[in-house]
Amino acid sequence: MKRKGLLRIEIFLIILTVILIFLLFFNLYFILKGFNEDVLYVNDKNMQIINYYAGSDDFYDDFYNVKKILLYKANGWLYGNYDLEFTLYYKDGTVKKIHNNNLINLRIYIEKYGYNNGKFFIMLEAGMILICIALNGIRKRISNKMDWIDKQEMERLQ
């Protein structure tokens, strides 16, 4: 009877591990998709700094209505020479894209104080890998316990 319960737990752990491994592969898409994007939410604390860095550009007058900025680094992000694309999301729902490689200081500010979805999913994957390792360790202990029960049962029958 005890062996049957351990077997159910082992099967549950195997299924859970397989699901987590599937999610690891599924998260690769989100890592690759979000790795080039940095998002910065505009608020009262950082608006003056952003206005200072963006003051030389033609979207400066509209900047007080911006809710968030998405920085996308395209073409050559591995080598450091980016084509910068700033996507401005306004409070009224409109979206404006700006391609300007001269806003280096704004790029640095967004990279430093914004967040990156790709980095979040990398951390999530690392946590899931640790959970898979822990589940596999528990499964091995349960399997060893079942082997011990089987061995005791064989000795008892002889």
C-alpha positions in Angstrom: 0.0 0.0 0.0 2.8 2.4 0.9 4.5 1.6 -2.4 1.4 2.5 -4.4 1.3 6.0 -2.8 5.0 6.5 -3.5 4.4 5.5 -7.1 1.6 8.0 -7.5 3.8 10.8 -6.1 6.7 9.8 -8.4 4.4 9.9 -11.4 3.1 13.3 -10.4 6.6 14.6 -10.0 7.6 13.2 -13.5 4.5 14.9 -15.1 5.3 18.2 -13.3 8.9 18.0 -14.5 7.9 17.4 -18.1 5.5 20.4 -17.9 8.2 22.6 -16.6 10.6 21.5 -19.3 8.0 22.3 -21.9 7.6 25.8 -20.3 11.3 26.3 -20.5 11.3 25.8 -24.2 8.2 28.0 -24.5 9.9 30.8 -22.6 12.7 30.9 -25.1 10.4 32.8 -27.5 9.7 35.5 -24.9 13.4 35.8 -24.0 14.4 36.3 -27.6 11.4 38.6 -28.3 12.0 40.9 -25.3 15.7 40.9 -25.1 16.1 44.0 -27.2 13.3 46.0 -25.6 13.7 48.2 -22.6 10.6 49.8 -21.1 10.6 53.0 -19.0 7.4 54.3 -17.4 7.3 58.1 -17.3 6.3 59.7 -14.0 6.8 63.0 -12.1 10.2 61.8 -10.8 11.9 61.1 -14.1 10.1 63.4 -16.4 12.5 66.3 -16.0 15.5 64.0 -16.7 13.9 62.5 -19.8 12.9 66.0 -21.0 16.5 67.1 -20.6 17.9 64.1 -22.6 15.2 64.3 -25.3 15.2 68.1 -25.5 17.1 68.2 -28.8 14.5 66.1 -30.6 11.3 67.2 -32.3 9.0 65.2 -30.0 10.0 67.3 -27.0 6.8 69.4 -27.0 4.5 66.3 -26.8 6.5 64.6 -24.0 4.4 65.6 -21.1 1.6 63.3 -22.2 3.8 60.2 -22.6 2.9 57.3 -20.4 5.8 55.0 -21.2 8.7 54.7 -23.6 9.8 51.5 -25.3 13.4 51.4 -26.5 14.1 48.8 -29.2 17.7 48.3 -30.3 17.6 46.8 -33.8 20.3 45.7 -36.2 23.7 44.9 -34.6 22.7 44.8 -31.0 25.4 42.1 -30.5 28.1 44.5 -31.7 26.9 47.6 -29.9 26.0 49.7 -32.9 22.3 50.1 -32.6 19.6 51.5 -34.8 17.5 53.0 -32.0 13.7 53.0 -32.1 11.8 54.8 -29.4 8.2 54.0 -29.2 6.2 56.6 -27.2 2.9 55.5 -25.7 0.7 58.5 -24.9 -1.9 58.7 -22.2 -4.7 59.1 -24.7 -3.7 55.8 -26.4 -1.8 57.0 -29.4 1.6 55.6 -30.3 4.5 57.4 -32.0 7.7 55.7 -33.2 10.9 57.7 -33.5 14.1 56.5 -35.1 16.9 58.6 -33.8 20.5 57.4 -33.1 21.4 60.8 -31.6 19.5 60.2 -28.3 22.4 58.3 -26.8 21.9 59.7 -23.3 18.2 58.9 -23.3 19.1 55.3 -24.4 21.5 55.0 -21.5 19.0 56.3 -19.1 16.2 53.9 -20.2 18.6 51.0 -20.1 19.7 51.9 -16.6 16.3 52.7 -15.0 13.9 50.8 -17.2 13.1 47.1 -17.2 13.8 44.5 -19.8 11.3 41.7 -20.4 14.0 39.3 -21.7 15.9 39.6 -18.4 12.7 38.8 -16.5 12.2 35.6 -18.5 15.8 34.6 -18.0 15.3 34.9 -14.2 12.1 32.9 -14.6 13.8 30.2 -16.5 16.6 30.0 -14.0 14.0 29.5 -11.2 12.3 26.8 -13.3 15.5 25.0 -13.9 16.2 24.9 -10.1 12.7 23.6 -9.5 13.2 20.9 -12.1 16.5 19.9 -10.4 14.8 19.8 -7.0 11.8 17.8 -8.3 14.2 15.3 -9.9 16.1 14.9 -6.6 12.9 14.3 -4.7 11.8 11.8 -7.4 15.1 9.9 -7.0 14.7 9.7 -3.2 11.1 8.3 -3.7 12.4 5.8 -6.3 15.1 4.7 -3.9 12.5 4.3 -1.1 10.4 2.2 -3.5 13.4 0.1 -4.3 14.1 -0.4 -0.6 10.4 -1.4 0.0 10.7 -3.9 -2.9 13.9 -5.3 -1.5 12.3 -5.7 2.0 9.3 -7.4 0.4 11.5 -9.9 -1.5 13.5 -10.7 1.6 10.3 -11.2 3.5 8.9 -13.6 0.9 12.1 -15.8 0.9 
